[in-house]
């Protein structure tokens, strides 16, 4: 096969993919994503479930929002977070299933 017949990833796409794997490689972000794949949550609920400070959770959620893996929804004074990328949720569940076998 000639070099010109290969399809290469653009630098932007490689950066985006790298950010997704960076998110999944961090244990705290992995736990947050898993929790959010199960239910929509407020920061204080995530902090309580994961035994973390609210500021630490907010910091991780900010990272995840910046790469569009989570989204937020405001209801009155409450802010609820949920997963924003079903492909990444699927990837996460595939990794969990892989570890179970």
Jmol script that loads the backbone (N, CA, C; Angstrom):
load data "model"
ATOM      1  N   UNK A   1       0.831  -1.172   0.000  1.00  0.00           N
ATOM      2  CA  UNK A   1       0.000   0.000   0.000  1.00  0.00           C
ATOM      3  C   UNK A   1       0.882   1.244   0.000  1.00  0.00           C
ATOM      4  N   UNK A   2       0.565   2.169  -0.832  1.00  0.00           N
ATOM      5  CA  UNK A   2       1.338   3.400  -0.901  1.00  0.00           C
ATOM      6  C   UNK A   2       0.973   4.316   0.261  1.00  0.00           C
ATOM      7  N   UNK A   3       1.910   5.157   0.660  1.00  0.00           N
ATOM      8  CA  UNK A   3       1.688   6.092   1.759  1.00  0.00           C
ATOM      9  C   UNK A   3       0.471   6.965   1.494  1.00  0.00           C
ATOM     10  N   UNK A   4       0.277   7.376   0.257  1.00  0.00           N
ATOM     11  CA  UNK A   4      -0.840   8.255  -0.077  1.00  0.00           C
ATOM     12  C   UNK A   4      -2.194   7.570   0.102  1.00  0.00           C
ATOM     13  N   UNK A   5      -2.229   6.247   0.186  1.00  0.00           N
ATOM     14  CA  UNK A   5      -3.481   5.521   0.362  1.00  0.00           C
ATOM     15  C   UNK A   5      -3.895   5.427   1.832  1.00  0.00           C
ATOM     16  N   UNK A   6      -3.021   5.750   2.754  1.00  0.00           N
ATOM     17  CA  UNK A   6      -3.333   5.699   4.183  1.00  0.00           C
ATOM     18  C   UNK A   6      -4.089   6.954   4.600  1.00  0.00           C
ATOM     19  N   UNK A   7      -4.974   6.781   5.536  1.00  0.00           N
ATOM     20  CA  UNK A   7      -5.656   7.919   6.130  1.00  0.00           C
ATOM     21  C   UNK A   7      -4.992   8.186   7.478  1.00  0.00           C
ATOM     22  N   UNK A   8      -4.580   9.412   7.692  1.00  0.00           N
ATOM     23  CA  UNK A   8      -3.918   9.777   8.936  1.00  0.00           C
ATOM     24  C   UNK A   8      -4.843  10.632   9.781  1.00  0.00           C
ATOM     25  N   UNK A   9      -4.661  10.548  11.068  1.00  0.00           N
ATOM     26  CA  UNK A   9      -5.415  11.397  11.984  1.00  0.00           C
ATOM     27  C   UNK A   9      -4.823  12.800  11.979  1.00  0.00           C
ATOM     28  N   UNK A  10      -5.686  13.780  12.009  1.00  0.00           N
ATOM     29  CA  UNK A  10      -5.193  15.156  12.110  1.00  0.00           C
ATOM     30  C   UNK A  10      -4.674  15.398  13.517  1.00  0.00           C
ATOM     31  N   UNK A  11      -3.847  16.397  13.671  1.00  0.00           N
ATOM     32  CA  UNK A  11      -3.328  16.741  14.991  1.00  0.00           C
ATOM     33  C   UNK A  11      -4.462  17.110  15.949  1.00  0.00           C
ATOM     34  N   UNK A  12      -5.477  17.815  15.458  1.00  0.00           N
ATOM     35  CA  UNK A  12      -6.615  18.188  16.306  1.00  0.00           C
ATOM     36  C   UNK A  12      -7.356  16.954  16.809  1.00  0.00           C
ATOM     37  N   UNK A  13      -7.553  15.980  15.932  1.00  0.00           N
ATOM     38  CA  UNK A  13      -8.253  14.760  16.332  1.00  0.00           C
ATOM     39  C   UNK A  13      -7.418  13.966  17.332  1.00  0.00           C
ATOM     40  N   UNK A  14      -6.123  13.899  17.112  1.00  0.00           N
ATOM     41  CA  UNK A  14      -5.231  13.203  18.050  1.00  0.00           C
ATOM     42  C   UNK A  14      -5.282  13.878  19.420  1.00  0.00           C
ATOM     43  N   UNK A  15      -5.286  15.208  19.436  1.00  0.00           N
ATOM     44  CA  UNK A  15      -5.383  15.941  20.703  1.00  0.00           C
ATOM     45  C   UNK A  15      -6.699  15.642  21.418  1.00  0.00           C
ATOM     46  N   UNK A  16      -7.798  15.609  20.677  1.00  0.00           N
ATOM     47  CA  UNK A  16      -9.109  15.319  21.270  1.00  0.00           C
ATOM     48  C   UNK A  16      -9.156  13.908  21.849  1.00  0.00           C
ATOM     49  N   UNK A  17      -8.656  12.950  21.108  1.00  0.00           N
ATOM     50  CA  UNK A  17      -8.631  11.565  21.574  1.00  0.00           C
ATOM     51  C   UNK A  17      -7.755  11.444  22.815  1.00  0.00           C
ATOM     52  N   UNK A  18      -6.626  12.117  22.792  1.00  0.00           N
ATOM     53  CA  UNK A  18      -5.718  12.101  23.932  1.00  0.00           C
ATOM     54  C   UNK A  18      -6.389  12.660  25.183  1.00  0.00           C
ATOM     55  N   UNK A  19      -7.166  13.719  25.029  1.00  0.00           N
ATOM     56  CA  UNK A  19      -7.881  14.312  26.170  1.00  0.00           C
ATOM     57  C   UNK A  19      -8.896  13.336  26.755  1.00  0.00           C
ATOM     58  N   UNK A  20      -9.572  12.587  25.904  1.00  0.00           N
ATOM     59  CA  UNK A  20     -10.533  11.592  26.392  1.00  0.00           C
ATOM     60  C   UNK A  20      -9.820  10.526  27.212  1.00  0.00           C
ATOM     61  N   UNK A  21      -8.710  10.015  26.692  1.00  0.00           N
ATOM     62  CA  UNK A  21      -7.977   8.992  27.434  1.00  0.00           C
ATOM     63  C   UNK A  21      -7.326   9.559  28.690  1.00  0.00           C
ATOM     64  N   UNK A  22      -6.933  10.820  28.653  1.00  0.00           N
ATOM     65  CA  UNK A  22      -6.418  11.476  29.852  1.00  0.00           C
ATOM     66  C   UNK A  22      -7.502  11.509  30.924  1.00  0.00           C
ATOM     67  N   UNK A  23      -8.716  11.845  30.522  1.00  0.00           N
ATOM     68  CA  UNK A  23      -9.838  11.881  31.469  1.00  0.00           C
ATOM     69  C   UNK A  23     -10.093  10.500  32.059  1.00  0.00           C
ATOM     70  N   UNK A  24     -10.073   9.486  31.213  1.00  0.00           N
ATOM     71  CA  UNK A  24     -10.346   8.127  31.672  1.00  0.00           C
ATOM     72  C   UNK A  24      -9.191   7.523  32.460  1.00  0.00           C
ATOM     73  N   UNK A  25      -7.997   8.066  32.310  1.00  0.00           N
ATOM     74  CA  UNK A  25      -6.829   7.535  33.006  1.00  0.00           C
ATOM     75  C   UNK A  25      -6.738   8.018  34.451  1.00  0.00           C
ATOM     76  N   UNK A  26      -7.468   9.073  34.786  1.00  0.00           N
ATOM     77  CA  UNK A  26      -7.426   9.620  36.142  1.00  0.00           C
ATOM     78  C   UNK A  26      -8.475   8.904  37.005  1.00  0.00           C
ATOM     79  N   UNK A  27      -8.068   8.279  38.127  1.00  0.00           N
ATOM     80  CA  UNK A  27      -9.019   7.523  38.953  1.00  0.00           C
ATOM     81  C   UNK A  27     -10.212   8.353  39.444  1.00  0.00           C
ATOM     82  N   UNK A  28      -9.981   9.583  39.841  1.00  0.00           N
ATOM     83  CA  UNK A  28     -11.078  10.413  40.330  1.00  0.00           C
ATOM     84  C   UNK A  28     -12.068  10.727  39.219  1.00  0.00           C
ATOM     85  N   UNK A  29     -11.554  11.134  38.060  1.00  0.00           N
ATOM     86  CA  UNK A  29     -12.451  11.440  36.947  1.00  0.00           C
ATOM     87  C   UNK A  29     -13.179  10.191  36.472  1.00  0.00           C
ATOM     88  N   UNK A  30     -12.518   9.061  36.519  1.00  0.00           N
ATOM     89  CA  UNK A  30     -13.142   7.791  36.152  1.00  0.00           C
ATOM     90  C   UNK A  30     -14.324   7.495  37.073  1.00  0.00           C
ATOM     91  N   UNK A  31     -14.139   7.684  38.375  1.00  0.00           N
ATOM     92  CA  UNK A  31     -15.222   7.460  39.343  1.00  0.00           C
ATOM     93  C   UNK A  31     -16.377   8.426  39.105  1.00  0.00           C
ATOM     94  N   UNK A  32     -16.053   9.683  38.839  1.00  0.00           N
ATOM     95  CA  UNK A  32     -17.093  10.680  38.580  1.00  0.00           C
ATOM     96  C   UNK A  32     -17.869  10.317  37.323  1.00  0.00           C
ATOM     97  N   UNK A  33     -17.170   9.977  36.253  1.00  0.00           N
ATOM     98  CA  UNK A  33     -17.851   9.598  35.014  1.00  0.00           C
ATOM     99  C   UNK A  33     -18.722   8.367  35.207  1.00  0.00           C
ATOM    100  N   UNK A  34     -18.226   7.408  35.954  1.00  0.00           N
ATOM    101  CA  UNK A  34     -19.027   6.209  36.196  1.00  0.00           C
ATOM    102  C   UNK A  34     -20.294   6.562  36.972  1.00  0.00           C
ATOM    103  N   UNK A  35     -20.156   7.352  38.015  1.00  0.00           N
ATOM    104  CA  UNK A  35     -21.315   7.777  38.803  1.00  0.00           C
ATOM    105  C   UNK A  35     -22.316   8.521  37.920  1.00  0.00           C
ATOM    106  N   UNK A  36     -21.814   9.442  37.106  1.00  0.00           N
ATOM    107  CA  UNK A  36     -22.700  10.216  36.238  1.00  0.00           C
ATOM    108  C   UNK A  36     -23.309   9.372  35.122  1.00  0.00           C
ATOM    109  N   UNK A  37     -22.686   8.251  34.805  1.00  0.00           N
ATOM    110  CA  UNK A  37     -23.287   7.351  33.811  1.00  0.00           C
ATOM    111  C   UNK A  37     -24.480   6.611  34.412  1.00  0.00           C
ATOM    112  N   UNK A  38     -24.541   6.589  35.747  1.00  0.00           N
ATOM    113  CA  UNK A  38     -25.637   5.918  36.447  1.00  0.00           C
ATOM    114  C   UNK A  38     -26.797   6.865  36.758  1.00  0.00           C
ATOM    115  N   UNK A  39     -26.461   8.130  37.055  1.00  0.00           N
ATOM    116  CA  UNK A  39     -27.483   9.094  37.459  1.00  0.00           C
ATOM    117  C   UNK A  39     -26.960  10.520  37.344  1.00  0.00           C
ATOM    118  N   UNK A  40     -27.880  11.433  37.169  1.00  0.00           N
ATOM    119  CA  UNK A  40     -27.554  12.856  37.192  1.00  0.00           C
ATOM    120  C   UNK A  40     -27.306  13.230  38.648  1.00  0.00           C
ATOM    121  N   UNK A  41     -26.264  14.042  38.912  1.00  0.00           N
ATOM    122  CA  UNK A  41     -25.878  14.344  40.287  1.00  0.00           C
ATOM    123  C   UNK A  41     -25.502  15.808  40.478  1.00  0.00           C
ATOM    124  N   UNK A  42     -25.732  16.298  41.680  1.00  0.00           N
ATOM    125  CA  UNK A  42     -25.225  17.598  42.104  1.00  0.00           C
ATOM    126  C   UNK A  42     -23.822  17.395  42.669  1.00  0.00           C
ATOM    127  N   UNK A  43     -23.059  18.478  42.722  1.00  0.00           N
ATOM    128  CA  UNK A  43     -21.676  18.407  43.218  1.00  0.00           C
ATOM    129  C   UNK A  43     -21.628  17.824  44.628  1.00  0.00           C
ATOM    130  N   UNK A  44     -22.527  18.282  45.507  1.00  0.00           N
ATOM    131  CA  UNK A  44     -22.474  17.803  46.890  1.00  0.00           C
ATOM    132  C   UNK A  44     -22.744  16.294  46.976  1.00  0.00           C
ATOM    133  N   UNK A  45     -23.596  15.766  46.102  1.00  0.00           N
ATOM    134  CA  UNK A  45     -23.854  14.318  46.092  1.00  0.00           C
ATOM    135  C   UNK A  45     -22.610  13.553  45.625  1.00  0.00           C
ATOM    136  N   UNK A  46     -21.981  14.042  44.576  1.00  0.00           N
ATOM    137  CA  UNK A  46     -20.753  13.403  44.078  1.00  0.00           C
ATOM    138  C   UNK A  46     -19.691  13.418  45.167  1.00  0.00           C
ATOM    139  N   UNK A  47     -19.534  14.565  45.813  1.00  0.00           N
ATOM    140  CA  UNK A  47     -18.536  14.696  46.884  1.00  0.00           C
ATOM    141  C   UNK A  47     -18.809  13.709  48.011  1.00  0.00           C
ATOM    142  N   UNK A  48     -20.078  13.569  48.370  1.00  0.00           N
ATOM    143  CA  UNK A  48     -20.448  12.650  49.451  1.00  0.00           C
ATOM    144  C   UNK A  48     -20.186  11.197  49.062  1.00  0.00           C
ATOM    145  N   UNK A  49     -20.618  10.817  47.875  1.00  0.00           N
ATOM    146  CA  UNK A  49     -20.457   9.429  47.421  1.00  0.00           C
ATOM    147  C   UNK A  49     -18.983   9.058  47.299  1.00  0.00           C
ATOM    148  N   UNK A  50     -18.165   9.985  46.775  1.00  0.00           N
ATOM    149  CA  UNK A  50     -16.747   9.689  46.551  1.00  0.00           C
ATOM    150  C   UNK A  50     -15.857  10.099  47.716  1.00  0.00           C
ATOM    151  N   UNK A  51     -16.462  10.633  48.785  1.00  0.00           N
ATOM    152  CA  UNK A  51     -15.726  11.079  49.971  1.00  0.00           C
ATOM    153  C   UNK A  51     -14.618  12.069  49.584  1.00  0.00           C
ATOM    154  N   UNK A  52     -15.039  13.124  48.891  1.00  0.00           N
ATOM    155  CA  UNK A  52     -14.132  14.175  48.432  1.00  0.00           C
ATOM    156  C   UNK A  52     -14.702  15.529  48.833  1.00  0.00           C
ATOM    157  N   UNK A  53     -13.862  16.543  48.775  1.00  0.00           N
ATOM    158  CA  UNK A  53     -14.348  17.897  49.010  1.00  0.00           C
ATOM    159  C   UNK A  53     -15.114  18.373  47.785  1.00  0.00           C
ATOM    160  N   UNK A  54     -16.056  19.287  48.007  1.00  0.00           N
ATOM    161  CA  UNK A  54     -16.817  19.831  46.889  1.00  0.00           C
ATOM    162  C   UNK A  54     -15.918  20.588  45.919  1.00  0.00           C
ATOM    163  N   UNK A  55     -14.893  21.264  46.447  1.00  0.00           N
ATOM    164  CA  UNK A  55     -13.992  22.009  45.557  1.00  0.00           C
ATOM    165  C   UNK A  55     -13.188  21.057  44.668  1.00  0.00           C
ATOM    166  N   UNK A  56     -12.783  19.910  45.215  1.00  0.00           N
ATOM    167  CA  UNK A  56     -12.046  18.924  44.411  1.00  0.00           C
ATOM    168  C   UNK A  56     -12.940  18.356  43.314  1.00  0.00           C
ATOM    169  N   UNK A  57     -14.200  18.080  43.650  1.00  0.00           N
ATOM    170  CA  UNK A  57     -15.146  17.569  42.668  1.00  0.00           C
ATOM    171  C   UNK A  57     -15.392  18.622  41.589  1.00  0.00           C
ATOM    172  N   UNK A  58     -15.592  19.871  42.017  1.00  0.00           N
ATOM    173  CA  UNK A  58     -15.830  20.958  41.060  1.00  0.00           C
ATOM    174  C   UNK A  58     -14.667  21.117  40.097  1.00  0.00           C
ATOM    175  N   UNK A  59     -13.449  20.979  40.604  1.00  0.00           N
ATOM    176  CA  UNK A  59     -12.263  21.079  39.764  1.00  0.00           C
ATOM    177  C   UNK A  59     -12.278  19.990  38.680  1.00  0.00           C
ATOM    178  N   UNK A  60     -12.585  18.765  39.080  1.00  0.00           N
ATOM    179  CA  UNK A  60     -12.615  17.662  38.120  1.00  0.00           C
ATOM    180  C   UNK A  60     -13.764  17.826  37.121  1.00  0.00           C
ATOM    181  N   UNK A  61     -14.906  18.292  37.607  1.00  0.00           N
ATOM    182  CA  UNK A  61     -16.039  18.521  36.712  1.00  0.00           C
ATOM    183  C   UNK A  61     -15.720  19.602  35.686  1.00  0.00           C
ATOM    184  N   UNK A  62     -14.973  20.598  36.101  1.00  0.00           N
ATOM    185  CA  UNK A  62     -14.565  21.659  35.178  1.00  0.00           C
ATOM    186  C   UNK A  62     -13.724  21.079  34.042  1.00  0.00           C
ATOM    187  N   UNK A  63     -12.776  20.217  34.391  1.00  0.00           N
ATOM    188  CA  UNK A  63     -11.955  19.559  33.369  1.00  0.00           C
ATOM    189  C   UNK A  63     -12.845  18.761  32.419  1.00  0.00           C
ATOM    190  N   UNK A  64     -13.762  17.983  32.974  1.00  0.00           N
ATOM    191  CA  UNK A  64     -14.630  17.134  32.167  1.00  0.00           C
ATOM    192  C   UNK A  64     -15.590  17.955  31.300  1.00  0.00           C
ATOM    193  N   UNK A  65     -16.032  19.089  31.800  1.00  0.00           N
ATOM    194  CA  UNK A  65     -16.897  19.974  31.003  1.00  0.00           C
ATOM    195  C   UNK A  65     -16.113  20.609  29.858  1.00  0.00           C
ATOM    196  N   UNK A  66     -14.871  20.988  30.123  1.00  0.00           N
ATOM    197  CA  UNK A  66     -14.051  21.626  29.088  1.00  0.00           C
ATOM    198  C   UNK A  66     -13.819  20.722  27.882  1.00  0.00           C
ATOM    199  N   UNK A  67     -13.784  19.429  28.106  1.00  0.00           N
ATOM    200  CA  UNK A  67     -13.614  18.507  26.980  1.00  0.00           C
ATOM    201  C   UNK A  67     -14.945  17.857  26.593  1.00  0.00           C
ATOM    202  N   UNK A  68     -16.026  18.430  27.085  1.00  0.00           N
ATOM    203  CA  UNK A  68     -17.398  18.075  26.727  1.00  0.00           C
ATOM    204  C   UNK A  68     -17.768  16.625  27.028  1.00  0.00           C
ATOM    205  N   UNK A  69     -17.255  16.106  28.143  1.00  0.00           N
ATOM    206  CA  UNK A  69     -17.661  14.768  28.564  1.00  0.00           C
ATOM    207  C   UNK A  69     -18.823  14.818  29.540  1.00  0.00           C
ATOM    208  N   UNK A  70     -18.987  15.951  30.223  1.00  0.00           N
ATOM    209  CA  UNK A  70     -20.140  16.146  31.103  1.00  0.00           C
ATOM    210  C   UNK A  70     -20.791  17.486  30.775  1.00  0.00           C
ATOM    211  N   UNK A  71     -22.055  17.583  31.137  1.00  0.00           N
ATOM    212  CA  UNK A  71     -22.804  18.827  30.961  1.00  0.00           C
ATOM    213  C   UNK A  71     -23.518  19.141  32.266  1.00  0.00           C
ATOM    214  N   UNK A  72     -23.937  20.396  32.400  1.00  0.00           N
ATOM    215  CA  UNK A  72     -24.652  20.780  33.614  1.00  0.00           C
ATOM    216  C   UNK A  72     -26.017  21.332  33.253  1.00  0.00           C
ATOM    217  N   UNK A  73     -26.913  21.196  34.228  1.00  0.00           N
ATOM    218  CA  UNK A  73     -28.270  21.689  34.092  1.00  0.00           C
ATOM    219  C   UNK A  73     -28.632  22.390  35.389  1.00  0.00           C
ATOM    220  N   UNK A  74     -29.112  23.621  35.270  1.00  0.00           N
ATOM    221  CA  UNK A  74     -29.484  24.392  36.457  1.00  0.00           C
ATOM    222  C   UNK A  74     -30.980  24.240  36.710  1.00  0.00           C
ATOM    223  N   UNK A  75     -31.301  23.989  37.968  1.00  0.00           N
ATOM    224  CA  UNK A  75     -32.699  23.916  38.405  1.00  0.00           C
ATOM    225  C   UNK A  75     -32.813  24.742  39.677  1.00  0.00           C
ATOM    226  N   UNK A  76     -33.297  25.975  39.537  1.00  0.00           N
ATOM    227  CA  UNK A  76     -33.323  26.892  40.674  1.00  0.00           C
ATOM    228  C   UNK A  76     -31.903  27.232  41.078  1.00  0.00           C
ATOM    229  N   UNK A  77     -31.577  26.964  42.333  1.00  0.00           N
ATOM    230  CA  UNK A  77     -30.214  27.227  42.821  1.00  0.00           C
ATOM    231  C   UNK A  77     -29.312  25.997  42.706  1.00  0.00           C
ATOM    232  N   UNK A  78     -29.882  24.878  42.271  1.00  0.00           N
ATOM    233  CA  UNK A  78     -29.114  23.640  42.165  1.00  0.00           C
ATOM    234  C   UNK A  78     -28.565  23.451  40.752  1.00  0.00           C
ATOM    235  N   UNK A  79     -27.373  22.869  40.681  1.00  0.00           N
ATOM    236  CA  UNK A  79     -26.757  22.528  39.399  1.00  0.00           C
ATOM    237  C   UNK A  79     -26.543  21.018  39.390  1.00  0.00           C
ATOM    238  N   UNK A  80     -27.047  20.384  38.332  1.00  0.00           N
ATOM    239  CA  UNK A  80     -26.931  18.945  38.195  1.00  0.00           C
ATOM    240  C   UNK A  80     -26.042  18.615  36.998  1.00  0.00           C
ATOM    241  N   UNK A  81     -25.205  17.599  37.177  1.00  0.00           N
ATOM    242  CA  UNK A  81     -24.273  17.177  36.138  1.00  0.00           C
ATOM    243  C   UNK A  81     -24.674  15.809  35.610  1.00  0.00           C
ATOM    244  N   UNK A  82     -24.404  15.595  34.335  1.00  0.00           N
ATOM    245  CA  UNK A  82     -24.653  14.300  33.696  1.00  0.00           C
ATOM    246  C   UNK A  82     -23.630  14.111  32.581  1.00  0.00           C
ATOM    247  N   UNK A  83     -23.534  12.885  32.105  1.00  0.00           N
ATOM    248  CA  UNK A  83     -22.618  12.597  30.995  1.00  0.00           C
ATOM    249  C   UNK A  83     -23.137  13.263  29.735  1.00  0.00           C
ATOM    250  N   UNK A  84     -22.211  13.727  28.908  1.00  0.00           N
ATOM    251  CA  UNK A  84     -22.574  14.429  27.682  1.00  0.00           C
ATOM    252  C   UNK A  84     -22.037  13.726  26.442  1.00  0.00           C
ATOM    253  N   UNK A  85     -21.502  12.529  26.607  1.00  0.00           N
ATOM    254  CA  UNK A  85     -20.948  11.821  25.461  1.00  0.00           C
ATOM    255  C   UNK A  85     -21.177  10.323  25.638  1.00  0.00           C
ATOM    256  N   UNK A  86     -22.207   9.808  24.983  1.00  0.00           N
ATOM    257  CA  UNK A  86     -22.550   8.390  25.123  1.00  0.00           C
ATOM    258  C   UNK A  86     -21.452   7.477  24.584  1.00  0.00           C
ATOM    259  N   UNK A  87     -20.645   7.970  23.651  1.00  0.00           N
ATOM    260  CA  UNK A  87     -19.533   7.159  23.139  1.00  0.00           C
ATOM    261  C   UNK A  87     -18.519   6.892  24.256  1.00  0.00           C
ATOM    262  N   UNK A  88     -18.229   7.902  25.057  1.00  0.00           N
ATOM    263  CA  UNK A  88     -17.270   7.736  26.144  1.00  0.00           C
ATOM    264  C   UNK A  88     -17.864   6.862  27.238  1.00  0.00           C
ATOM    265  N   UNK A  89     -19.161   7.000  27.503  1.00  0.00           N
ATOM    266  CA  UNK A  89     -19.827   6.128  28.476  1.00  0.00           C
ATOM    267  C   UNK A  89     -19.732   4.676  28.007  1.00  0.00           C
ATOM    268  N   UNK A  90     -19.945   4.457  26.718  1.00  0.00           N
ATOM    269  CA  UNK A  90     -19.822   3.114  26.156  1.00  0.00           C
ATOM    270  C   UNK A  90     -18.400   2.587  26.302  1.00  0.00           C
ATOM    271  N   UNK A  91     -17.425   3.436  26.019  1.00  0.00           N
ATOM    272  CA  UNK A  91     -16.015   3.065  26.178  1.00  0.00           C
ATOM    273  C   UNK A  91     -15.710   2.700  27.632  1.00  0.00           C
ATOM    274  N   UNK A  92     -16.234   3.489  28.566  1.00  0.00           N
ATOM    275  CA  UNK A  92     -16.054   3.222  29.999  1.00  0.00           C
ATOM    276  C   UNK A  92     -16.660   1.874  30.371  1.00  0.00           C
ATOM    277  N   UNK A  93     -17.889   1.609  29.937  1.00  0.00           N
ATOM    278  CA  UNK A  93     -18.532   0.350  30.263  1.00  0.00           C
ATOM    279  C   UNK A  93     -17.840  -0.837  29.600  1.00  0.00           C
ATOM    280  N   UNK A  94     -17.300  -0.634  28.404  1.00  0.00           N
ATOM    281  CA  UNK A  94     -16.528  -1.696  27.762  1.00  0.00           C
ATOM    282  C   UNK A  94     -15.269  -2.023  28.572  1.00  0.00           C
ATOM    283  N   UNK A  95     -14.614  -0.989  29.093  1.00  0.00           N
ATOM    284  CA  UNK A  95     -13.418  -1.211  29.923  1.00  0.00           C
ATOM    285  C   UNK A  95     -13.781  -1.958  31.208  1.00  0.00           C
ATOM    286  N   UNK A  96     -14.922  -1.590  31.797  1.00  0.00           N
ATOM    287  CA  UNK A  96     -15.371  -2.278  33.015  1.00  0.00           C
ATOM    288  C   UNK A  96     -15.664  -3.746  32.705  1.00  0.00           C
ATOM    289  N   UNK A  97     -16.377  -3.990  31.605  1.00  0.00           N
ATOM    290  CA  UNK A  97     -16.685  -5.369  31.213  1.00  0.00           C
ATOM    291  C   UNK A  97     -15.420  -6.151  30.919  1.00  0.00           C
ATOM    292  N   UNK A  98     -14.449  -5.499  30.297  1.00  0.00           N
ATOM    293  CA  UNK A  98     -13.168  -6.153  30.008  1.00  0.00           C
ATOM    294  C   UNK A  98     -12.489  -6.597  31.306  1.00  0.00           C
ATOM    295  N   UNK A  99     -12.528  -5.748  32.327  1.00  0.00           N
ATOM    296  CA  UNK A  99     -11.888  -6.074  33.612  1.00  0.00           C
ATOM    297  C   UNK A  99     -12.634  -7.201  34.346  1.00  0.00           C
ATOM    298  N   UNK A 100     -13.928  -7.329  34.069  1.00  0.00           N
ATOM    299  CA  UNK A 100     -14.733  -8.372  34.724  1.00  0.00           C
ATOM    300  C   UNK A 100     -14.507  -9.762  34.132  1.00  0.00           C
ATOM    301  N   UNK A 101     -13.849  -9.842  32.977  1.00  0.00           N
ATOM    302  CA  UNK A 101     -13.648 -11.155  32.341  1.00  0.00           C
ATOM    303  C   UNK A 101     -12.278 -11.693  32.599  1.00  0.00           C
TER     304      UNK A 101
END
end "model"
wireframe off; spacefill off
backbone 0.3
color backbone group
